[in-house]
């Protein structure tokens, strides 16, 4: 397979995307296309399917029906390559509790094949304001510090990154952390990375995103 996704392919293509858990359809027949470098605000009440949709696009779970393509890559056939091109910031930080912040990032950088993993980790921890805590185990981190460390981990992926999926990225962050997140979103967009942002902070999301998709009981609906 070609290692470089087609430049002309949209960032996301969803076709009749559906996901069932038991008898419950968390998503049903979602169709959507998002262009490269564009930004999408994903809204809807709790249980509307926002997190399920993000997890499907990130290949954390598999669809029950329908298709997902990211930059021309099929979410089933090209799963591993798609994961290299996609970053997910979710409610879980996916950090190892007994490792320090720096050790978590060094490990992630090495798994991604990033050269000079230690310097990359230190640079990103400084960027998110965690350099002074980098030697402490994650289990001693506050919720806001965990979110900052998860943001640093997400930023390890460029230049391979095509799509960033952000599930309530402002949660647990103080005002300076929210400002940091807003700057990073703007920076990712400037670098041509498409953004999907799920948040209950709708006004803030509207200021950052050009498009909007509203879900209601797993279906696309008018906000």
Buried (B, 14 or more C-beta within 10 A) or exposed (E): EEEEBEEEBBBBBBBEBBBBEEEEBBBBBBEBEBBBBBBBBBBBEEBBBBBBBBBBBBBBEEBBBBEBBBBBBBBEEBEEBBBBBBBBBBEEBEBBEEBBBBBBBBBBBBEBEBEEBEEBBBBBBEBBBBBEBBEBBBEEBEEBBBBBBBBBBBBBBBEBBBBBBBBBBBBBBEEEBBEBBBEBBEEBBEEBBBBBBBBBBEEBBBEBBBBBBBBBBBBBEEE
